[in-house]
Amino acid sequence: MNDVILSRIAEALTWTGRYVERADATGRILDAYLHRMLEDPWRDEDVACRSLYAILGMDAGDEPVDMQRVLDQLAFDARSTGSIEGALGAARLNARSAREAVSSEMWECLNSTWHALADQRMAARRTGPYAYLELVRRRAALFFGLADSTMSRDDSWRFVVLGRSLERVDMTVRLLSVRVLDAAHAPDWPTLLSASGADEAYARVYGGFGDTPRVAEFLLLDRDFPRSALHALTTAEECLTALGRPRQDPARRPIGRMRTRLEYLDTHALEDQLPVLLRDLRQACMASADAVADRFFPYQGPVEWAQEGA
């Protein structure tokens, strides 16, 4: 197998991990917002929807926005990898390009999920999107569970986990950035916890509901919660180390620096440092992703699967 084929497989595996994680995170965010709006019918729908667009880095435009438009663009749009359906379609294409590296069960999970989305989408228009979003969350969890239980801990597995880890940091930063930097569209702290799948884990650690800025501390600094920025950065660094990247490698260095910074951060100063910290976290992940691409995916020529860098 020549180096071009190997680099294409590595890229496909990395983006498979990223896209499945993106679909999962987007589904969790949409589900959290939908439930908050049901619990509080007086909540301004336009403001809540604009918050969703802001989290996912999309322009809501000047016209009023409702939840159906949000679902059409962020859940059901198969042409955009920023939506659930588009991300899962791109993950499926990437996995198909790396069939010799992923297990048959992983491929069947993605393929069957993709084919189930059309029926779930039609049902969602009649009865609501909850079953659709639940399917996405369950299948994403199944996919990564199968990766852990059916793949050898070799470089193929590491590229999948690396992609997932970088995407997790990015989504956590997006959630917190809207809360901290965009007060007009800011979700409340409990919504942030729910959107991260962290409400029960937070309650076990702190013995209460997530209604304080301590939520930011948990989502960034908790060592044990798998979706925290610190945990995801640590996992990404471990993958890069196992892939043979030295400490001064351009891919590993920004991740390692941010991981160390979070490890020794004074939690009392976190609130004041949060805007700069979130910016630096996102820049570090982008720099690492670019360096990974330069090092492991150096081929030239067209590719067969969807890919984008946001």
Secondary structure in CASP SS format (residue, H / E / C, confidence):
PFRMAT SS
TARGET T0000
AUTHOR 0000-0000-0000
METHOD secondary structure of the structure
MODEL  1
M C 1.00
N C 1.00
D H 1.00
V H 1.00
I H 1.00
L H 1.00
S H 1.00
R H 1.00
I H 1.00
A H 1.00
E H 1.00
A H 1.00
L H 1.00
T H 1.00
W H 1.00
T H 1.00
G H 1.00
R H 1.00
Y H 1.00
V H 1.00
E H 1.00
R H 1.00
A H 1.00
D H 1.00
A H 1.00
T H 1.00
G H 1.00
R H 1.00
I H 1.00
L H 1.00
D H 1.00
A H 1.00
Y H 1.00
L H 1.00
H H 1.00
R H 1.00
M H 1.00
L H 1.00
E H 1.00
D C 1.00
P C 1.00
W C 1.00
R C 1.00
D C 1.00
E H 1.00
D H 1.00
V H 1.00
A H 1.00
C H 1.00
R H 1.00
S H 1.00
L H 1.00
Y H 1.00
A H 1.00
I H 1.00
L C 1.00
G C 1.00
M C 1.00
D C 1.00
A C 1.00
G C 1.00
D C 1.00
E C 1.00
P C 1.00
V C 1.00
D C 1.00
M H 1.00
Q H 1.00
R H 1.00
V H 1.00
L H 1.00
D H 1.00
Q H 1.00
L H 1.00
A C 1.00
F C 1.00
D C 1.00
A C 1.00
R C 1.00
S C 1.00
T C 1.00
G C 1.00
S C 1.00
I H 1.00
E H 1.00
G H 1.00
A H 1.00
L H 1.00
G H 1.00
A H 1.00
A H 1.00
R H 1.00
L H 1.00
N H 1.00
A H 1.00
R H 1.00
S H 1.00
A C 1.00
R C 1.00
E C 1.00
A C 1.00
V C 1.00
S C 1.00
S H 1.00
E H 1.00
M H 1.00
W H 1.00
E H 1.00
C H 1.00
L H 1.00
N H 1.00
S H 1.00
T H 1.00
W H 1.00
H H 1.00
A H 1.00
L H 1.00
A H 1.00
D H 1.00
Q H 1.00
R H 1.00
M H 1.00
A H 1.00
A H 1.00
R H 1.00
R H 1.00
T H 1.00
G C 1.00
P C 1.00
Y H 1.00
A H 1.00
Y H 1.00
L H 1.00
E H 1.00
L H 1.00
V H 1.00
R H 1.00
R H 1.00
R H 1.00
A H 1.00
A H 1.00
L H 1.00
F H 1.00
F H 1.00
G H 1.00
L H 1.00
A H 1.00
D H 1.00
S H 1.00
T H 1.00
M C 1.00
S C 1.00
R C 1.00
D C 1.00
D H 1.00
S H 1.00
W H 1.00
R H 1.00
F H 1.00
V H 1.00
V H 1.00
L H 1.00
G H 1.00
R H 1.00
S H 1.00
L H 1.00
E H 1.00
R H 1.00
V H 1.00
D H 1.00
M H 1.00
T H 1.00
V H 1.00
R H 1.00
L H 1.00
L H 1.00
S H 1.00
V H 1.00
R H 1.00
V H 1.00
L H 1.00
D C 1.00
A H 1.00
A H 1.00
H H 1.00
A C 1.00
P C 1.00
D C 1.00
W H 1.00
P H 1.00
T H 1.00
L H 1.00
L H 1.00
S H 1.00
A H 1.00
S C 1.00
G C 1.00
A C 1.00
D H 1.00
E H 1.00
A H 1.00
Y H 1.00
A H 1.00
R H 1.00
V H 1.00
Y H 1.00
G C 1.00
G C 1.00
F C 1.00
G C 1.00
D C 1.00
T C 1.00
P C 1.00
R H 1.00
V H 1.00
A H 1.00
E H 1.00
F H 1.00
L H 1.00
L H 1.00
L H 1.00
D C 1.00
R C 1.00
D C 1.00
F C 1.00
P C 1.00
R C 1.00
S C 1.00
A H 1.00
L H 1.00
H H 1.00
A H 1.00
L H 1.00
T H 1.00
T H 1.00
A H 1.00
E H 1.00
E H 1.00
C H 1.00
L H 1.00
T H 1.00
A H 1.00
L C 1.00
G C 1.00
R C 1.00
P C 1.00
R C 1.00
Q C 1.00
D C 1.00
P C 1.00
A C 1.00
R H 1.00
R H 1.00
P H 1.00
I H 1.00
G H 1.00
R H 1.00
M H 1.00
R H 1.00
T H 1.00
R H 1.00
L H 1.00
E H 1.00
Y C 1.00
L C 1.00
D C 1.00
T H 1.00
H H 1.00
A H 1.00
L H 1.00
E H 1.00
D H 1.00
Q H 1.00
L H 1.00
P H 1.00
V H 1.00
L H 1.00
L H 1.00
R H 1.00
D H 1.00
L H 1.00
R H 1.00
Q H 1.00
A H 1.00
C H 1.00
M H 1.00
A H 1.00
S H 1.00
A H 1.00
D H 1.00
A H 1.00
V H 1.00
A H 1.00
D H 1.00
R H 1.00
F H 1.00
F C 1.00
P C 1.00
Y C 1.00
Q C 1.00
G C 1.00
P C 1.00
V C 1.00
E C 1.00
W C 1.00
A C 1.00
Q C 1.00
E C 1.00
G C 1.00
A C 1.00
END
